[in-house]
Every structure is written in structure tokens, then in C-alpha cells.
């Protein structure tokens, strides 16, 4: 194994990232974020002008693994929350899913987010 690139995840801790290839050919990683001992509370999110956000799910475009790009952060809806796990599925793989869409199942919401476009 060789490290070819990385992102700092806004200095948030992360659990098992999951990777999926989008129907358009991009490779996207989803990382469930959690609080670290030294970084409690909402942290600034540079993707939205530095607005403080709770931990959640970070979406990273890793199509070019040497130059990964943090593209979006979905914060949890409650103070002090965290999103430890994120699971993904192509709509074409779900019994009632819509082909061409990607579904995110995240622990913080208890629900799925259909069509996670990034």
C-alpha cells in the first residue's frame, strides 16, 4: 500500500470511509465524522465560508487519487452529534431505487438521502 494523496477532513476524526463509483465515472469517498478529544463542538467549515458545523458526513472526490478534493459536508442535525458510519448504494442496485442515482444511508439521520449529487 502506498499513500498517494490525502485531505485533512477539516481536522475532524473519521470512521471507515466508503467509496463508490458514480454512474458518470467519478469515484467519491464518504467519511462519517466524529469528535476528537481536542476538537469539541462545532468546527468551522471552509466549504461554506467558515460557518461552524457539527460533525457529519464528508464527501470527497477521489477520482484523481493524487489530488482528492473535499466537495461537501453534511452536518448532523443535533448539537454534539456525529456520523460514525455512512453506507452507499447505487439506485440501480436497490429493489425500488432509481437508476443513475446514489443513495446515502447515514447513522446520524436514521434515514436515507436519495440522489446524493456531488
CNS distance restraints for C-alpha pairs under 8 A (distance, minus, plus):
assign (resid   4 and name CA) (resid  65 and name CA) 6.47 0.50 0.50
assign (resid   4 and name CA) (resid  66 and name CA) 5.18 0.50 0.50
assign (resid   5 and name CA) (resid  65 and name CA) 5.89 0.50 0.50
assign (resid   5 and name CA) (resid  66 and name CA) 4.47 0.50 0.50
assign (resid   5 and name CA) (resid  67 and name CA) 6.01 0.50 0.50
assign (resid   5 and name CA) (resid  68 and name CA) 6.65 0.50 0.50
assign (resid   6 and name CA) (resid  66 and name CA) 7.61 0.50 0.50
assign (resid   6 and name CA) (resid  67 and name CA) 7.49 0.50 0.50
assign (resid   6 and name CA) (resid  68 and name CA) 6.41 0.50 0.50
assign (resid   7 and name CA) (resid  68 and name CA) 6.55 0.50 0.50
assign (resid   7 and name CA) (resid  69 and name CA) 7.15 0.50 0.50
assign (resid   7 and name CA) (resid  70 and name CA) 7.16 0.50 0.50
assign (resid   8 and name CA) (resid  12 and name CA) 7.71 0.50 0.50
assign (resid   9 and name CA) (resid  13 and name CA) 7.63 0.50 0.50
assign (resid   9 and name CA) (resid  14 and name CA) 7.97 0.50 0.50
assign (resid   9 and name CA) (resid  58 and name CA) 7.14 0.50 0.50
assign (resid   9 and name CA) (resid  70 and name CA) 7.37 0.50 0.50
assign (resid  10 and name CA) (resid  45 and name CA) 7.07 0.50 0.50
assign (resid  10 and name CA) (resid  46 and name CA) 7.92 0.50 0.50
assign (resid  12 and name CA) (resid  33 and name CA) 6.27 0.50 0.50
assign (resid  12 and name CA) (resid  34 and name CA) 6.59 0.50 0.50
assign (resid  12 and name CA) (resid  35 and name CA) 6.53 0.50 0.50
assign (resid  12 and name CA) (resid  36 and name CA) 6.74 0.50 0.50
assign (resid  12 and name CA) (resid  39 and name CA) 7.57 0.50 0.50
assign (resid  12 and name CA) (resid  55 and name CA) 7.43 0.50 0.50
assign (resid  13 and name CA) (resid  33 and name CA) 5.52 0.50 0.50
assign (resid  13 and name CA) (resid  34 and name CA) 5.19 0.50 0.50
assign (resid  13 and name CA) (resid  35 and name CA) 6.02 0.50 0.50
assign (resid  13 and name CA) (resid  36 and name CA) 5.79 0.50 0.50
assign (resid  14 and name CA) (resid  31 and name CA) 6.10 0.50 0.50
assign (resid  14 and name CA) (resid  32 and name CA) 5.60 0.50 0.50
assign (resid  14 and name CA) (resid  33 and name CA) 4.37 0.50 0.50
assign (resid  14 and name CA) (resid  34 and name CA) 5.85 0.50 0.50
assign (resid  14 and name CA) (resid  84 and name CA) 7.29 0.50 0.50
assign (resid  15 and name CA) (resid  31 and name CA) 6.49 0.50 0.50
assign (resid  15 and name CA) (resid  32 and name CA) 5.55 0.50 0.50
assign (resid  15 and name CA) (resid  33 and name CA) 6.38 0.50 0.50
assign (resid  15 and name CA) (resid  34 and name CA) 7.48 0.50 0.50
assign (resid  15 and name CA) (resid  84 and name CA) 5.75 0.50 0.50
assign (resid  15 and name CA) (resid  85 and name CA) 6.62 0.50 0.50
assign (resid  16 and name CA) (resid  31 and name CA) 6.53 0.50 0.50
assign (resid  16 and name CA) (resid  32 and name CA) 7.07 0.50 0.50
assign (resid  16 and name CA) (resid  84 and name CA) 7.99 0.50 0.50
assign (resid  16 and name CA) (resid  85 and name CA) 6.89 0.50 0.50
assign (resid  17 and name CA) (resid  29 and name CA) 6.34 0.50 0.50
assign (resid  17 and name CA) (resid  30 and name CA) 5.47 0.50 0.50
assign (resid  17 and name CA) (resid  31 and name CA) 4.26 0.50 0.50
assign (resid  17 and name CA) (resid  32 and name CA) 6.71 0.50 0.50
assign (resid  17 and name CA) (resid  85 and name CA) 7.95 0.50 0.50
assign (resid  17 and name CA) (resid  86 and name CA) 7.39 0.50 0.50
assign (resid  18 and name CA) (resid  29 and name CA) 5.50 0.50 0.50
assign (resid  18 and name CA) (resid  30 and name CA) 5.26 0.50 0.50
assign (resid  18 and name CA) (resid  31 and name CA) 6.49 0.50 0.50
assign (resid  18 and name CA) (resid  86 and name CA) 6.91 0.50 0.50
assign (resid  18 and name CA) (resid  87 and name CA) 6.65 0.50 0.50
assign (resid  18 and name CA) (resid  88 and name CA) 7.37 0.50 0.50
assign (resid  19 and name CA) (resid  27 and name CA) 6.91 0.50 0.50
assign (resid  19 and name CA) (resid  28 and name CA) 5.64 0.50 0.50
assign (resid  19 and name CA) (resid  29 and name CA) 4.29 0.50 0.50
assign (resid  19 and name CA) (resid  30 and name CA) 6.32 0.50 0.50
assign (resid  19 and name CA) (resid  88 and name CA) 7.96 0.50 0.50
assign (resid  20 and name CA) (resid  27 and name CA) 5.83 0.50 0.50
assign (resid  20 and name CA) (resid  28 and name CA) 5.57 0.50 0.50
assign (resid  20 and name CA) (resid  29 and name CA) 6.54 0.50 0.50
assign (resid  20 and name CA) (resid  88 and name CA) 7.06 0.50 0.50
assign (resid  20 and name CA) (resid  89 and name CA) 7.85 0.50 0.50
assign (resid  21 and name CA) (resid  25 and name CA) 6.06 0.50 0.50
assign (resid  21 and name CA) (resid  26 and name CA) 5.72 0.50 0.50
assign (resid  21 and name CA) (resid  27 and name CA) 4.43 0.50 0.50
assign (resid  21 and name CA) (resid  28 and name CA) 6.31 0.50 0.50
assign (resid  22 and name CA) (resid  26 and name CA) 5.32 0.50 0.50
assign (resid  22 and name CA) (resid  27 and name CA) 6.16 0.50 0.50
assign (resid  22 and name CA) (resid  28 and name CA) 7.18 0.50 0.50
assign (resid  22 and name CA) (resid  90 and name CA) 7.83 0.50 0.50
assign (resid  22 and name CA) (resid 102 and name CA) 7.29 0.50 0.50
assign (resid  23 and name CA) (resid 100 and name CA) 5.84 0.50 0.50
assign (resid  23 and name CA) (resid 101 and name CA) 7.76 0.50 0.50
assign (resid  26 and name CA) (resid  61 and name CA) 7.34 0.50 0.50
assign (resid  26 and name CA) (resid  62 and name CA) 7.70 0.50 0.50
assign (resid  26 and name CA) (resid  63 and name CA) 5.32 0.50 0.50
assign (resid  27 and name CA) (resid  61 and name CA) 6.18 0.50 0.50
assign (resid  27 and name CA) (resid  62 and name CA) 5.48 0.50 0.50
assign (resid  27 and name CA) (resid  63 and name CA) 4.62 0.50 0.50
assign (resid  28 and name CA) (resid  59 and name CA) 6.89 0.50 0.50
assign (resid  28 and name CA) (resid  60 and name CA) 5.67 0.50 0.50
assign (resid  28 and name CA) (resid  61 and name CA) 4.58 0.50 0.50
assign (resid  28 and name CA) (resid  62 and name CA) 5.53 0.50 0.50
assign (resid  28 and name CA) (resid  63 and name CA) 6.84 0.50 0.50
assign (resid  29 and name CA) (resid  59 and name CA) 5.84 0.50 0.50
assign (resid  29 and name CA) (resid  60 and name CA) 5.06 0.50 0.50
assign (resid  29 and name CA) (resid  61 and name CA) 6.33 0.50 0.50
assign (resid  29 and name CA) (resid  62 and name CA) 6.58 0.50 0.50
assign (resid  30 and name CA) (resid  57 and name CA) 6.44 0.50 0.50
assign (resid  30 and name CA) (resid  58 and name CA) 5.67 0.50 0.50
assign (resid  30 and name CA) (resid  59 and name CA) 4.74 0.50 0.50
assign (resid  30 and name CA) (resid  60 and name CA) 6.40 0.50 0.50
assign (resid  30 and name CA) (resid  86 and name CA) 6.56 0.50 0.50
assign (resid  31 and name CA) (resid  57 and name CA) 5.49 0.50 0.50
assign (resid  31 and name CA) (resid  58 and name CA) 5.15 0.50 0.50
assign (resid  31 and name CA) (resid  59 and name CA) 6.64 0.50 0.50
assign (resid  31 and name CA) (resid  85 and name CA) 7.41 0.50 0.50
assign (resid  31 and name CA) (resid  86 and name CA) 6.56 0.50 0.50
assign (resid  32 and name CA) (resid  56 and name CA) 6.00 0.50 0.50
assign (resid  32 and name CA) (resid  57 and name CA) 4.60 0.50 0.50
assign (resid  32 and name CA) (resid  58 and name CA) 6.56 0.50 0.50
assign (resid  32 and name CA) (resid  82 and name CA) 7.62 0.50 0.50
assign (resid  32 and name CA) (resid  83 and name CA) 4.76 0.50 0.50
assign (resid  32 and name CA) (resid  84 and name CA) 4.68 0.50 0.50
assign (resid  32 and name CA) (resid  85 and name CA) 4.97 0.50 0.50
assign (resid  32 and name CA) (resid  86 and name CA) 5.60 0.50 0.50
assign (resid  32 and name CA) (resid 106 and name CA) 7.86 0.50 0.50
assign (resid  33 and name CA) (resid  55 and name CA) 5.40 0.50 0.50
assign (resid  33 and name CA) (resid  56 and name CA) 5.23 0.50 0.50
assign (resid  33 and name CA) (resid  57 and name CA) 5.80 0.50 0.50
assign (resid  33 and name CA) (resid  58 and name CA) 7.04 0.50 0.50
assign (resid  33 and name CA) (resid  82 and name CA) 6.03 0.50 0.50
assign (resid  33 and name CA) (resid  83 and name CA) 5.29 0.50 0.50
assign (resid  33 and name CA) (resid  84 and name CA) 5.84 0.50 0.50
assign (resid  34 and name CA) (resid  55 and name CA) 5.78 0.50 0.50
assign (resid  34 and name CA) (resid  56 and name CA) 7.25 0.50 0.50
assign (resid  34 and name CA) (resid  81 and name CA) 7.81 0.50 0.50
assign (resid  34 and name CA) (resid  82 and name CA) 4.80 0.50 0.50
assign (resid  34 and name CA) (resid  83 and name CA) 6.13 0.50 0.50
assign (resid  34 and name CA) (resid  84 and name CA) 6.17 0.50 0.50
assign (resid  35 and name CA) (resid  39 and name CA) 6.39 0.50 0.50
assign (resid  35 and name CA) (resid  40 and name CA) 5.95 0.50 0.50
assign (resid  35 and name CA) (resid  41 and name CA) 7.61 0.50 0.50
assign (resid  35 and name CA) (resid  55 and name CA) 6.87 0.50 0.50
assign (resid  35 and name CA) (resid  82 and name CA) 6.85 0.50 0.50
assign (resid  36 and name CA) (resid  40 and name CA) 6.42 0.50 0.50
assign (resid  39 and name CA) (resid  43 and name CA) 7.68 0.50 0.50
assign (resid  41 and name CA) (resid  54 and name CA) 6.66 0.50 0.50
assign (resid  41 and name CA) (resid  79 and name CA) 7.67 0.50 0.50
assign (resid  41 and name CA) (resid  80 and name CA) 6.09 0.50 0.50
assign (resid  42 and name CA) (resid  52 and name CA) 5.22 0.50 0.50
assign (resid  42 and name CA) (resid  53 and name CA) 4.68 0.50 0.50
assign (resid  42 and name CA) (resid  54 and name CA) 4.35 0.50 0.50
assign (resid  42 and name CA) (resid  55 and name CA) 6.97 0.50 0.50
assign (resid  42 and name CA) (resid  79 and name CA) 7.81 0.50 0.50
assign (resid  42 and name CA) (resid  80 and name CA) 7.54 0.50 0.50
assign (resid  43 and name CA) (resid  51 and name CA) 7.93 0.50 0.50
assign (resid  43 and name CA) (resid  52 and name CA) 4.82 0.50 0.50
assign (resid  43 and name CA) (resid  53 and name CA) 5.43 0.50 0.50
assign (resid  43 and name CA) (resid  54 and name CA) 6.46 0.50 0.50
assign (resid  43 and name CA) (resid  55 and name CA) 7.70 0.50 0.50
assign (resid  44 and name CA) (resid  50 and name CA) 4.64 0.50 0.50
assign (resid  44 and name CA) (resid  51 and name CA) 5.19 0.50 0.50
assign (resid  44 and name CA) (resid  52 and name CA) 3.99 0.50 0.50
assign (resid  44 and name CA) (resid  53 and name CA) 6.13 0.50 0.50
assign (resid  45 and name CA) (resid  49 and name CA) 6.74 0.50 0.50
assign (resid  45 and name CA) (resid  50 and name CA) 4.55 0.50 0.50
assign (resid  45 and name CA) (resid  51 and name CA) 5.52 0.50 0.50
assign (resid  45 and name CA) (resid  52 and name CA) 5.90 0.50 0.50
assign (resid  45 and name CA) (resid  53 and name CA) 6.38 0.50 0.50
assign (resid  45 and name CA) (resid  73 and name CA) 7.88 0.50 0.50
assign (resid  46 and name CA) (resid  50 and name CA) 4.39 0.50 0.50
assign (resid  46 and name CA) (resid  51 and name CA) 7.32 0.50 0.50
assign (resid  47 and name CA) (resid  71 and name CA) 7.44 0.50 0.50
assign (resid  47 and name CA) (resid  72 and name CA) 6.76 0.50 0.50
assign (resid  47 and name CA) (resid  73 and name CA) 7.64 0.50 0.50
assign (resid  53 and name CA) (resid  75 and name CA) 6.04 0.50 0.50
assign (resid  54 and name CA) (resid  75 and name CA) 5.33 0.50 0.50
assign (resid  54 and name CA) (resid  76 and name CA) 5.99 0.50 0.50
assign (resid  54 and name CA) (resid  77 and name CA) 7.85 0.50 0.50
assign (resid  54 and name CA) (resid  78 and name CA) 7.61 0.50 0.50
assign (resid  54 and name CA) (resid  79 and name CA) 6.54 0.50 0.50
assign (resid  54 and name CA) (resid  80 and name CA) 6.58 0.50 0.50
assign (resid  54 and name CA) (resid  81 and name CA) 6.55 0.50 0.50
assign (resid  54 and name CA) (resid  82 and name CA) 7.16 0.50 0.50
assign (resid  55 and name CA) (resid  74 and name CA) 8.00 0.50 0.50
assign (resid  55 and name CA) (resid  75 and name CA) 5.37 0.50 0.50
assign (resid  55 and name CA) (resid  76 and name CA) 6.12 0.50 0.50
assign (resid  55 and name CA) (resid  80 and name CA) 7.88 0.50 0.50
assign (resid  55 and name CA) (resid  81 and name CA) 6.54 0.50 0.50
assign (resid  55 and name CA) (resid  82 and name CA) 5.02 0.50 0.50
assign (resid  55 and name CA) (resid  83 and name CA) 6.67 0.50 0.50
assign (resid  56 and name CA) (resid  73 and name CA) 6.81 0.50 0.50
assign (resid  56 and name CA) (resid  74 and name CA) 5.37 0.50 0.50
assign (resid  56 and name CA) (resid  75 and name CA) 4.10 0.50 0.50
assign (resid  56 and name CA) (resid  76 and name CA) 4.86 0.50 0.50
assign (resid  56 and name CA) (resid  81 and name CA) 7.69 0.50 0.50
assign (resid  56 and name CA) (resid  82 and name CA) 5.47 0.50 0.50
assign (resid  56 and name CA) (resid  83 and name CA) 4.77 0.50 0.50
assign (resid  56 and name CA) (resid  84 and name CA) 7.99 0.50 0.50
assign (resid  56 and name CA) (resid 108 and name CA) 7.30 0.50 0.50
assign (resid  57 and name CA) (resid  73 and name CA) 5.72 0.50 0.50
assign (resid  57 and name CA) (resid  74 and name CA) 5.11 0.50 0.50
assign (resid  57 and name CA) (resid  75 and name CA) 6.48 0.50 0.50
assign (resid  57 and name CA) (resid  76 and name CA) 7.92 0.50 0.50
assign (resid  57 and name CA) (resid  83 and name CA) 6.17 0.50 0.50
assign (resid  57 and name CA) (resid  86 and name CA) 7.17 0.50 0.50
assign (resid  57 and name CA) (resid 106 and name CA) 7.80 0.50 0.50
assign (resid  58 and name CA) (resid  70 and name CA) 7.18 0.50 0.50
assign (resid  58 and name CA) (resid  71 and name CA) 7.85 0.50 0.50
assign (resid  58 and name CA) (resid  72 and name CA) 6.07 0.50 0.50
assign (resid  58 and name CA) (resid  73 and name CA) 4.53 0.50 0.50
assign (resid  58 and name CA) (resid  74 and name CA) 6.47 0.50 0.50
assign (resid  59 and name CA) (resid  70 and name CA) 6.03 0.50 0.50
assign (resid  59 and name CA) (resid  71 and name CA) 5.72 0.50 0.50
assign (resid  59 and name CA) (resid  72 and name CA) 5.18 0.50 0.50
assign (resid  59 and name CA) (resid  73 and name CA) 6.11 0.50 0.50
assign (resid  59 and name CA) (resid 118 and name CA) 7.80 0.50 0.50
assign (resid  60 and name CA) (resid  68 and name CA) 6.56 0.50 0.50
assign (resid  60 and name CA) (resid  69 and name CA) 5.41 0.50 0.50
assign (resid  60 and name CA) (resid  70 and name CA) 4.33 0.50 0.50
assign (resid  60 and name CA) (resid  71 and name CA) 5.50 0.50 0.50
assign (resid  60 and name CA) (resid  72 and name CA) 7.22 0.50 0.50
assign (resid  61 and name CA) (resid  68 and name CA) 5.65 0.50 0.50
assign (resid  61 and name CA) (resid  69 and name CA) 5.16 0.50 0.50
assign (resid  61 and name CA) (resid  70 and name CA) 6.41 0.50 0.50
assign (resid  61 and name CA) (resid  71 and name CA) 6.57 0.50 0.50
assign (resid  62 and name CA) (resid  67 and name CA) 7.17 0.50 0.50
assign (resid  62 and name CA) (resid  68 and name CA) 4.63 0.50 0.50
assign (resid  62 and name CA) (resid  69 and name CA) 6.70 0.50 0.50
assign (resid  63 and name CA) (resid  68 and name CA) 7.22 0.50 0.50
assign (resid  64 and name CA) (resid  68 and name CA) 6.14 0.50 0.50
assign (resid  71 and name CA) (resid 118 and name CA) 6.89 0.50 0.50
assign (resid  72 and name CA) (resid 118 and name CA) 7.34 0.50 0.50
assign (resid  76 and name CA) (resid  81 and name CA) 5.90 0.50 0.50
assign (resid  76 and name CA) (resid  82 and name CA) 6.22 0.50 0.50
assign (resid  76 and name CA) (resid  83 and name CA) 6.83 0.50 0.50
assign (resid  76 and name CA) (resid 108 and name CA) 5.84 0.50 0.50
assign (resid  76 and name CA) (resid 109 and name CA) 7.22 0.50 0.50
assign (resid  77 and name CA) (resid  81 and name CA) 7.42 0.50 0.50
assign (resid  77 and name CA) (resid 108 and name CA) 7.71 0.50 0.50
assign (resid  77 and name CA) (resid 109 and name CA) 7.67 0.50 0.50
assign (resid  81 and name CA) (resid 108 and name CA) 7.38 0.50 0.50
assign (resid  82 and name CA) (resid 108 and name CA) 6.52 0.50 0.50
assign (resid  83 and name CA) (resid 106 and name CA) 6.77 0.50 0.50
assign (resid  83 and name CA) (resid 107 and name CA) 5.73 0.50 0.50
assign (resid  83 and name CA) (resid 108 and name CA) 5.03 0.50 0.50
assign (resid  84 and name CA) (resid 107 and name CA) 6.58 0.50 0.50
assign (resid  84 and name CA) (resid 108 and name CA) 7.71 0.50 0.50
assign (resid  85 and name CA) (resid 106 and name CA) 5.96 0.50 0.50
assign (resid  85 and name CA) (resid 107 and name CA) 5.70 0.50 0.50
assign (resid  86 and name CA) (resid 104 and name CA) 6.79 0.50 0.50
assign (resid  86 and name CA) (resid 105 and name CA) 5.78 0.50 0.50
assign (resid  86 and name CA) (resid 106 and name CA) 4.50 0.50 0.50
assign (resid  86 and name CA) (resid 107 and name CA) 6.64 0.50 0.50
assign (resid  87 and name CA) (resid 104 and name CA) 5.82 0.50 0.50
assign (resid  87 and name CA) (resid 105 and name CA) 4.99 0.50 0.50
assign (resid  87 and name CA) (resid 106 and name CA) 6.29 0.50 0.50
assign (resid  88 and name CA) (resid 102 and name CA) 6.98 0.50 0.50
assign (resid  88 and name CA) (resid 103 and name CA) 5.58 0.50 0.50
assign (resid  88 and name CA) (resid 104 and name CA) 4.73 0.50 0.50
assign (resid  88 and name CA) (resid 105 and name CA) 6.11 0.50 0.50
assign (resid  89 and name CA) (resid  93 and name CA) 6.73 0.50 0.50
assign (resid  89 and name CA) (resid  94 and name CA) 7.32 0.50 0.50
assign (resid  89 and name CA) (resid 102 and name CA) 5.84 0.50 0.50
assign (resid  89 and name CA) (resid 103 and name CA) 5.20 0.50 0.50
assign (resid  89 and name CA) (resid 104 and name CA) 6.77 0.50 0.50
assign (resid  90 and name CA) (resid  94 and name CA) 6.96 0.50 0.50
assign (resid  90 and name CA) (resid  97 and name CA) 7.74 0.50 0.50
assign (resid  90 and name CA) (resid  99 and name CA) 7.16 0.50 0.50
assign (resid  90 and name CA) (resid 100 and name CA) 7.23 0.50 0.50
assign (resid  90 and name CA) (resid 101 and name CA) 6.10 0.50 0.50
assign (resid  90 and name CA) (resid 102 and name CA) 4.62 0.50 0.50
assign (resid  90 and name CA) (resid 103 and name CA) 6.19 0.50 0.50
assign (resid  91 and name CA) (resid  96 and name CA) 7.77 0.50 0.50
assign (resid  91 and name CA) (resid  97 and name CA) 4.20 0.50 0.50
assign (resid  91 and name CA) (resid  98 and name CA) 4.61 0.50 0.50
assign (resid  91 and name CA) (resid  99 and name CA) 4.70 0.50 0.50
assign (resid  91 and name CA) (resid 100 and name CA) 6.24 0.50 0.50
assign (resid  91 and name CA) (resid 101 and name CA) 5.01 0.50 0.50
assign (resid  91 and name CA) (resid 102 and name CA) 5.53 0.50 0.50
assign (resid  91 and name CA) (resid 103 and name CA) 6.53 0.50 0.50
assign (resid  92 and name CA) (resid  97 and name CA) 5.94 0.50 0.50
assign (resid  92 and name CA) (resid  98 and name CA) 6.00 0.50 0.50
assign (resid  92 and name CA) (resid  99 and name CA) 4.18 0.50 0.50
assign (resid  92 and name CA) (resid 100 and name CA) 6.79 0.50 0.50
assign (resid  92 and name CA) (resid 101 and name CA) 7.60 0.50 0.50
assign (resid  93 and name CA) (resid  97 and name CA) 6.99 0.50 0.50
assign (resid  93 and name CA) (resid  99 and name CA) 7.90 0.50 0.50
assign (resid  94 and name CA) (resid  98 and name CA) 7.79 0.50 0.50
assign (resid  97 and name CA) (resid 101 and name CA) 7.79 0.50 0.50
assign (resid 101 and name CA) (resid 114 and name CA) 7.04 0.50 0.50
assign (resid 101 and name CA) (resid 115 and name CA) 4.69 0.50 0.50
assign (resid 101 and name CA) (resid 116 and name CA) 7.27 0.50 0.50
assign (resid 102 and name CA) (resid 114 and name CA) 6.29 0.50 0.50
assign (resid 102 and name CA) (resid 115 and name CA) 4.73 0.50 0.50
assign (resid 102 and name CA) (resid 116 and name CA) 5.55 0.50 0.50
assign (resid 102 and name CA) (resid 117 and name CA) 7.51 0.50 0.50
assign (resid 103 and name CA) (resid 112 and name CA) 6.47 0.50 0.50
assign (resid 103 and name CA) (resid 113 and name CA) 5.66 0.50 0.50
assign (resid 103 and name CA) (resid 114 and name CA) 4.50 0.50 0.50
assign (resid 103 and name CA) (resid 115 and name CA) 5.51 0.50 0.50
assign (resid 103 and name CA) (resid 116 and name CA) 6.13 0.50 0.50
assign (resid 104 and name CA) (resid 112 and name CA) 5.41 0.50 0.50
assign (resid 104 and name CA) (resid 113 and name CA) 5.11 0.50 0.50
assign (resid 104 and name CA) (resid 114 and name CA) 6.52 0.50 0.50
assign (resid 104 and name CA) (resid 115 and name CA) 7.85 0.50 0.50
assign (resid 104 and name CA) (resid 116 and name CA) 6.65 0.50 0.50
assign (resid 105 and name CA) (resid 110 and name CA) 7.54 0.50 0.50
assign (resid 105 and name CA) (resid 111 and name CA) 6.33 0.50 0.50
assign (resid 105 and name CA) (resid 112 and name CA) 4.48 0.50 0.50
assign (resid 105 and name CA) (resid 113 and name CA) 6.58 0.50 0.50
assign (resid 106 and name CA) (resid 110 and name CA) 6.51 0.50 0.50
assign (resid 106 and name CA) (resid 111 and name CA) 6.93 0.50 0.50
assign (resid 106 and name CA) (resid 112 and name CA) 6.70 0.50 0.50
assign (resid 107 and name CA) (resid 111 and name CA) 7.86 0.50 0.50
